[in-house]
Amino acid sequence: MISLSLFITWIVLCMCRVPFSISIGMGVLVALIISGQPLDVIPRMMVDSVNSFELLAVPFFVVAGNLCNAVNLTERLFAFARALVGRIPGGLAQVSIVAEMIFSGISGAALADIAGLGPIQLQAMRKAGYPEDFSIALMITSTCALGPIIPPSIMLVVYGIATNTSVGRLLLGGIIPGALIAVSIMFFVYLWVKIKKTTWGQPEPFHFKEVWKTFKMGSLSLLAPIIILGALITGKATPTDVGALATAYTLFFGLYYRELKWETLRPCLIESMSTTALIMYMVAVSTVMGWILTSERIPHEAAQIITGYIKSPFWGLMVINGFLLIVGMLMETLPSLLILSPILFPVVKMYGVDPVHFGLIICFNLGIGIITPPVGVGLFVAAKVAKVSPERISMAVLPFYIPLIISLIIVTYWPQLTLWLPNLVLGGRP
């Protein structure tokens, strides 16, 4: 009854166009009033939930991602990727995917990637005569599929906090699946160009001198993801240390190239504070909501019902994937992650799914949701960047679900793809 009142309040307020974060907070407040709990439990639990050393990684990653855009690091990354892989059939389309892989290794946020790397990708592809719809669809697909998976990923950090799963193992677990997703999209583009025999997307001439030139120009920017991933793989730094390292390195980059100016730094810091405040608030209020659900044994009952009807882990994961894809179409990513993780966590544990493996599954599903109408927020950000309608992007992105769904199936049913590296670096789970 108490949980039902929470969800009814939340849904009604959302239908009245009340912001998502406020709707959840009001639902929690109504549920506590109905249950007769003292209201001072809300601020105490909210403060305790964000008083976490690992959660400190989030503001660092947010600042690092915004700084990358402020100091023009993205342009240097794109130039190097173009010189290196432009010769592959698909040309600039392949360049965009590789550039996004590198940029995802710094920013940690898909929407920051769209706003930062997106305009550079679109401008280059427009000049080269690529179809507008294809260019936009490729840009949003690569950013929203790779951003939540390749470390440092803010979504993986938040999932780790919500489920008490090692953030370090999660970030390490995202490296190989992220590479798989990138390769699958690249192969799909390769087949598109070859089968349709397009006049665009032809390989660009390869010149080693150009590779060397762009490498020297962007060598410091290319070192950033290497340092971040290297610190994680060697176990020399915690995720929070890595976040601080990424921020410090990006600041150094801006100062070294004299790209860091107060006119760009000030709005960057303001945007970072706003984003961090929203994330921390969502984590805090969702913790109280999770306490309410747990006290009413909702996760336990959900696990019993689902596993009672679906005995097979294979079909259980299939149903969970379908459910997450539908939720991703209707809800924003971070609230979905915080609401569903505590509910589905006991379910997948009963199926014997490793928490790190499930973290990659849920984040990948919700990453696909970022580009899925009607609520896919990535569509609206991309529409603003490309100056086209979200409806047009929604249609253009449809073919790219093919490599994404294939990758999702592989990640779901091949757990060692995710778990091999964390087990190698940090040892098997106790």
N, C-alpha and C positions, 0 to 999 in steps of 0.2 A: 504493500500500500504506500509506504513512504517513498520507495524508489519509483513507483508509478507516478506519484505526485511530482517528483523531480522531473521525470521525462515529459509529462504533460505540460508543466510550466515552461520547460525549455522549448518544446516544439511550438506551443502557442505563441511565445514571444518571438521565436524565429519567423513564424508566419506573419507576425506583425512588423517584421523588418527591424527588430531590435538586434543590434550587433551580436554576433555569435558568442563572444566572450562574456558579455553582460547577461545573455540568456542563460548560460550555464550557471553563472554566479547566482542569479535570481532563483533558478531551480534548486540549487543547493540550499539557499536561504529558506525557501518555502518548505523543503523537506525537513530541515532541522526544526522549524517552528512546529510543524505537524507532529514530529516525533517527540517534542517536548525537551529536546536537548538544549543545554545552555548555549547561547549564541556566541559566547566568548571562545568557543571551541574553534570557530572559523578562523579568526586572525592567528590564533596560536598554531593551528595545523598548517596554515598557509605559510607562515614565517618558517616553521620547522622544515617544510618541504623544499624550500629554495635555499636552505642553509646547508648547501652541499658543495664540497670541493670539486667534484666531477662536473657539476652543473655550471661551474665557473668557466668551463670551456666554451659554453654557448656565446656569451658576449665577446669573447676573444675571436671566435670564428666569424661572428657577424661583422665585427670591426675589420678583420682581415679581408673579408669579401668585399666590403664597401670601399676599403682603401685600394684594393686592386683596380677598381673602376676609377677612383679619383686620381691615381698616379699613372694611368694609361698603360698599366702592365698588360692588359688584354691585347692591345695592338701588337706588342712585341711577340706575345705568344702566338697570335694568329699568323704573323709574318713568318715565323719559324716553321710552323706547321704547314704553311702553304709551300714553302721551299722544300720541305722534307717529303710530303706525301701527295703533293699536287699531281704527280705523274700517274697515280692510280686512277683507273677508269672511274669517273664520278667527279674527278677534279676537285673543285672547291667544296663540293658536298662532303667528300672524304676529309678535306682539310678542317671543315667545321666540326666534325665529330672528334677528330684527334685534338683540336684546340680545346674543345669542351672537356675532354678527358683530363688534359693538363690543368685547365682552369678549375675543374671540380676538385682537384687535389689541393686547392688553396682556399676556395671560398666556403664550401660546406653548405650552400643554400641554392636550390634550383632557381628561385625567382631572382636572386641576385645575379645569377649567370645569364638569365634572359635579358635583364636590364643592362648588364655590363658587356657581355660578348655578343649578344643578339644584334645590336645595330651594326657592329663591324662585320659580322657574317652576312647580314642582309645587303649591306652596301656593296661588298665585294661580289656577291652572287648576282645582284642586279646589274652591275657594270659588265659582268661576263655573259649576260643574256640568259641566265637561269629563269625558269618560270617562277612568277611571284609566289603562287600557292605552294609549290614544291619547296622553295627556299624557306618560307615561313614554317611549314610543317616540319621540315628537317631540323630547323633551329630549335623549335619548341620540344620536339621529340627527344633530341639528344640532351638538351639541358635538363628536362624534367625526369628523364629516365636515369641519367648518370649522377645528377646532383645529390639525390637522396641516398646513393649507394656508395660512390667512391669516397673514401675518407679524405679529409675530415667532414663528416656528415652530421649536421645538427639534428636531423631526424633520428639517427642512430643513437646519438647522445641522449636525447629525450626519452627514447624507448628504453635505454639502459637504466635511466633514473626511475622510470615508471614501473619497471619490472624487476628492479634490483639485479640486473644482469651486468656483467663486466663490460664497461664501455670500451676498454682496450681490446678485448676479444671481438666486440662488434665491429670496431673500425678495421681491425685486421681482416675480419671475415668479409668485408665489403670489397676488398681489392680485386680478387679473382672474379667474382660475379660482375663487378663493374667492367672489367676488361671484356668479359664474355658479352655483355650487353652492347658495348661499343663495337665489338667485332661483328655481332649479328646485324646491327644497323648498317655498318659499312658494307657487309656482304649483300644486304638487301638493296642498297644503293647501286652496288656493282651490277647486280642482276637487272635492276631497273634500266640502267643505261645500256647494257648489252642487249637485252631482249627487245626494248622499244627502239633501239638504234637512234637515240636522241641526237640532235645536232648540238646540244649543250652537254656539259659534263665531260668533255673530252680531256684526256690527260694533258697536263701542262708540261712544257719542257723541263727536264731536270738538269740543273747546273750545280755542281758541287760548290762552286764559288759563292753562289747565292745562299746555299745552305750554311756555309761557313760564315758568311756576312751576317745573316739573320741570327745565327747562333751567337756570334759575338755581341750583336746588339741586344739580344735578349737573354744572355747567359745567366745573369742574376735572377731574372724572372723564372727561368727554367730550373734553377736550383731550388726554388721555394718548395715545389711538390716533392722533389727528391729528398730534401732535408726533413720535411714533414713525415713522409712515408718511411724514410730511413730511421727516424727517431722512434716510430711506432714498431717497425719490424725488429729493430735491435733491442727494443724494450728499455731504451735509455731514458725515456720520458713518459709521463702519464699523459692522457688526452688533454688535461688542463695545461700541462707544460707545453704540449704541442700547439695548443691554441695561442698561448702567450708568445711562443716562438714565431708562429705565423704572423701575428700582429707586429712584433718587433722587426721581423725581417721585411715585411711590406713597408713599414715606416723607413727602414734603412734604404730600401730600394728607391722610394720617393725622394729621399734626401740626396742620395748618390746621383740620381739622374736629374735632380732639381725640378722634379715634377710636382712635388708636394708644396702646395701654396695654401694660405689661409682661406682664400675664396672657395677652394674645393674641400679643404679639410673640415671646415665648420659644418657645412651641410652633411658631410659624410658622418661626422660624429653625432649630429642630431638624428639622422636616419637610423644609425646604429643603436642609439639609446631608445628610440621609439620601438624598433623591432625587438630589442632585448626585453624591454618592459612588457610587451605583449606576450612574448614567449614565457617569461617568468610568471606572469599573472595566470596564463593558461595552465602552467604546471601546478601552481599553487591551488587554484580553484578545483582543478581536476583531481588533486590529491584528496581534498575533502569529499568530492563526489565518489571517488574510489572507496573511501572509508565507509560512506553510507551504503554503497552497493555490497561491500564485503560484510558489513554488519548484518545485512539481510540475506547473506549467503547467495547472492545473485550469481557470481562467477561459478561457485560450486554447483548450483542447480543447473546452470547453463551447460557445464561440463557433463553432468550426469545425463541431461536430456539428449545432447548431441551424440555422445558416445553410446547412449542407450539405443538410439535409432541407427547410428552408423558405426559399425564395429571396425570396419577396415580403415587404417590410417590413410591409405591411398585415396579412398572416396571422401574421407573426412577432410583431408587437405584440399581436395578438389572443391568441396562445398564451401570451405572457409575462403578459398581464393575467389570464388564467385561472389560470395557475400562481401568481401573486402572491395572488389571491383565496383560493385553496386554502391556501396557506401562512399567510395571515392568519387563517384559521379555526383553525389548529393551533398556531401559535407566537405568542409575545408580540411586540409591535411593534418595539421597539428591537433585540432580537437578530436578528429577521428582516431588518431594514434593514441592520445591520452585516454579517451573513453573506452576504446575497444581492447587495448593491450591488457588491462587487468581482467577483462571479461573472458577473452579468448586464451589467455595464458594458461589457465588450468586445463582447458580443453586440449591444447596441443601437448601439454605435459602428459596427459593420459594416453595420448597417441604415441608417446615416446619421442617427440620432436625436441631437439636441443633448443634452448632459449635463444642462443645466438643465431641458429638457423632460422627460427621463426622471426627474429628481428629483421633479417634480410627479406623474408617473405612479405611481412606486413608493410615494410617501408617501400618495397618495390611496387606492391599493389597500389598503395596510396600515391606513389609517384606517378603511376599511370593515370590515377584519378585526377592529378593536377591538369592533365590535358584532355579530360573527358567531360563533355557537357552533361547536365546544364550548369553545374556550379564550378567546374574546373577553373580555378583562379588563374592558372597559367595561361589559359586562352585569353583572358582579359588583359593580362600584363603584356602578352605577345601582341595583342591587337593594338594596344597603346604604342608599343615600340614600332610596329610595322605600319601603323595608321590605316588599318583595315578593320572590318567588322569581325567580332568573335565567331559569328555564324559561318563566315567564309573559312576561317581557320579550322573550325570543327569538321568541315567536310574535307578539307585538304589533308588533315592529319590521319584520316581513316586508314589508308594503306599501311601506315607505319605501325599499326597495331600488330601486324603480322610478325615482325621480328621481336616486338616486345612480348607478345604472348608466348612465342616459342621460347624466348629466354626465361620467362617466368616459369614455364613448365620445367625447364632444365634446372633452374635454381631450386624449385620446390622439391623435385624428386631425386636430386643428386646432392645430398647434404654435404658430402665431402668436399664439394666445390667451395663451400663456405667455410667448413670447419678445418680443412687441412692446414691452412696457414696459421690460424690462432693456436691449434694444437702443436704445430711445429715450433712456434716462437715461445709460447707461454706454457707448453706442456698440456697433456690431457686434462680434462676436467676432473676435479677431485670427486 
